[in-house]
Amino acid sequence: MTEGYATCADCKQHDDPAACGMFNNIIARLFGLLFRSDRAACIRQIKSLGVQGHAVAMAEARCQTIRK
């Protein structure tokens, strides 16, 4: 992560993660496609619950990501 951020959720530069070139690069989009991951929803959840809260929510849901 650049700029010293632990996650994209820490960045205040973009309200919409899709507007960020680092978040929305070809490799990241391919990862999202392959794993059917709604990466923007994960970032929104991290912003809402914090990293630990997101981890707990994913563990409770028994999944590694929020599905599209």
C-alpha positions as a Markdown table, in Angstrom:
| # | Residue | x | y | z |
|---|---|---|---|---|
| 1 | Met | 0.0 | 0.0 | 0.0 |
| 2 | Thr | 1.4 | 3.4 | -0.8 |
| 3 | Glu | 1.0 | 6.7 | 1.1 |
| 4 | Gly | 1.4 | 4.8 | 4.4 |
| 5 | Tyr | -2.1 | 3.4 | 4.3 |
| 6 | Ala | -2.8 | 0.0 | 5.8 |
| 7 | Thr | -5.8 | -0.5 | 3.4 |
| 8 | Cys | -7.6 | 1.4 | 0.7 |
| 9 | Ala | -10.3 | 2.2 | 3.4 |
| 10 | Asp | -7.8 | 4.6 | 5.0 |
| 11 | Cys | -7.5 | 6.8 | 1.9 |
| 12 | Lys | -9.5 | 10.0 | 2.0 |
| 13 | Gln | -8.5 | 11.0 | -1.5 |
| 14 | His | -11.3 | 9.0 | -3.3 |
| 15 | Asp | -14.9 | 8.5 | -2.0 |
| 16 | Asp | -15.3 | 5.8 | -4.7 |
| 17 | Pro | -12.5 | 3.3 | -4.7 |
| 18 | Ala | -13.2 | 2.7 | -8.4 |
| 19 | Ala | -11.9 | 6.2 | -9.1 |
| 20 | Cys | -8.4 | 5.2 | -7.8 |
| 21 | Gly | -5.9 | 3.9 | -10.3 |
| 22 | Met | -4.2 | 1.7 | -7.7 |
| 23 | Phe | -7.5 | 0.2 | -6.5 |
| 24 | Asn | -8.9 | -0.2 | -10.0 |
| 25 | Asn | -5.8 | -1.4 | -12.0 |
| 26 | Ile | -6.0 | -4.4 | -14.4 |
| 27 | Ile | -4.5 | -6.9 | -11.9 |
| 28 | Ala | -7.0 | -5.8 | -9.2 |
| 29 | Arg | -9.9 | -6.1 | -11.6 |
| 30 | Leu | -8.7 | -9.5 | -12.7 |
| 31 | Phe | -8.5 | -10.6 | -9.1 |
| 32 | Gly | -12.1 | -9.4 | -8.5 |
| 33 | Leu | -13.3 | -11.2 | -11.6 |
| 34 | Leu | -11.6 | -14.5 | -10.8 |
| 35 | Phe | -12.9 | -14.5 | -7.2 |
| 36 | Arg | -16.2 | -12.9 | -7.9 |
| 37 | Ser | -15.3 | -10.4 | -5.2 |
| 38 | Asp | -17.1 | -7.0 | -4.7 |
| 39 | Arg | -13.9 | -5.3 | -3.7 |
| 40 | Ala | -15.6 | -1.9 | -3.3 |
| 41 | Ala | -18.1 | -3.4 | -0.9 |
| 42 | Cys | -15.3 | -4.8 | 1.1 |
| 43 | Ile | -13.7 | -1.4 | 1.3 |
| 44 | Arg | -17.0 | 0.2 | 2.4 |
| 45 | Gln | -17.4 | -2.5 | 5.1 |
| 46 | Ile | -13.8 | -1.9 | 6.4 |
| 47 | Lys | -14.6 | 1.9 | 6.5 |
| 48 | Ser | -17.8 | 1.1 | 8.5 |
| 49 | Leu | -16.6 | -1.7 | 10.8 |
| 50 | Gly | -12.8 | -1.2 | 10.9 |
| 51 | Val | -10.3 | -3.8 | 9.8 |
| 52 | Gln | -11.0 | -6.1 | 12.8 |
| 53 | Gly | -14.8 | -5.7 | 12.4 |
| 54 | His | -14.5 | -6.7 | 8.8 |
| 55 | Ala | -12.4 | -9.7 | 9.7 |
| 56 | Val | -15.0 | -10.8 | 12.3 |
| 57 | Ala | -17.8 | -10.3 | 9.8 |
| 58 | Met | -16.0 | -12.4 | 7.2 |
| 59 | Ala | -15.2 | -15.1 | 9.7 |
| 60 | Glu | -18.9 | -15.2 | 10.9 |
| 61 | Ala | -20.0 | -15.4 | 7.2 |
| 62 | Arg | -17.4 | -18.1 | 6.7 |
| 63 | Cys | -16.1 | -16.4 | 3.5 |
| 64 | Gln | -13.0 | -14.5 | 2.4 |
| 65 | Thr | -14.8 | -11.7 | 0.5 |
| 66 | Ile | -18.1 | -10.1 | -0.2 |
| 67 | Arg | -19.4 | -11.7 | -3.4 |
| 68 | Lys | -20.7 | -9.9 | -6.4 |
